[in-house]
Amino acid sequence: MILFNTTFNLDPAVETDWINWAKDVYFTNALDSGYVLRHNLMKLRFEQEGSGSTYSLQLFFDKDNHLEKFLQDWEQKAMNELAQRFGSNAVYFQTMLDVVI
């Protein structure tokens, strides 16, 4: 199993709107793609004051080709929409991990 993780740091001014976008747009479309097995949205519990909120948006895939197809067909569109909607108020980095246990 493969975990595709996107970690976001959000300006407090957009946090609620971003959570709604993640729930109503990102996860809905990701699950509708047919490639995602399950998803999580996690919030970092302890953060430095004034640094914004940090979230981990996680998608799980059964096969490499499902992740590749998802990235090719859908992920870039989502990140383009994110940039247009939130600009520099939502910065992120992405990682791909193999689930070991």
N, C-alpha and C positions, 0 to 999 in steps of 0.2 A: 504494500500500500504506500502511496505517496502523499505527503502533505505539502500543499502549496500555501505558504504563509505570506501575508502582506501585513507589515507593521506600519501603522499610521501614527503620526504625531499631529494633534489637532489644536488649533487655536480655540479657546473656550467660546468664542463668538459663533463658531460653526458646529460645535459638538452635537447639539441636538439635531440639527438639520442633517449632519453627516450620518448619525445613527439611523435616522429615517431613510436616508438614501441607501445605506448598507442593507437594511432590512427589506425595504420595499422594491429597490431596483437591483442592487448587486446580487444579493442572495436569490431573489426570485428568478432572475435571468440565468444565474449560474446553475441552479437546480433544473430549470427548464431546458438547459443545454443537453441534459441526459448523460453527461459525463461525470458529474459530481455525486459521490456516494453520500457524503454528509458534510456539514459545515458547523463552524463555531465562530462566535464573536467574543473575544476576551478583552478585559480591560486591566491594565497594569494597576496593581493595588496601591503601590507607593511611588509617588512621583516627586521630583524636585519642584518646589514652589516656583511658579512663573514659567514653567516649561511646557505648559499645555497638557493635554491628556493623551495617553498612549494606548492604542488598541491593536490587537492581533486578530486579523480576519483570516480564518483558516478554512481551506477547502481540501477534502480528501478524495483521492482518485485511486481506482483499482489497478489501472495499467498506465504505463508510460505514454502509449499512443492516445489515451483519453486526455491526459494532461496536455500533450502536444496539440491535439485538435482543439481543446478548449482555449489554449493560449493563442493559437492561430486565428480561430474564428470569433473569439469573443473578448478576451482579456484586454487587448489594446483599445477596443472601442470603449470599454468601461473606464479605463484609465484616462482616455481623452475626455470623456464626459466629466469625470472627476476633476480634471484640471480646469475645464471650462467653468464648472459650477463652483469650485472652492478655491481655485488658484493656489497661492502659497500658504493658505490657511490649513491645508491638509497635505503634508509631505509624507512620503512613504518609501520603504524599500521592500523587496520581495526575496524570499528564499524558498528553495525546494528541498525537502527532506525525505529520506526513506524511513518509514516506520519500522523499527526494529522489533519491539515487543508490543 
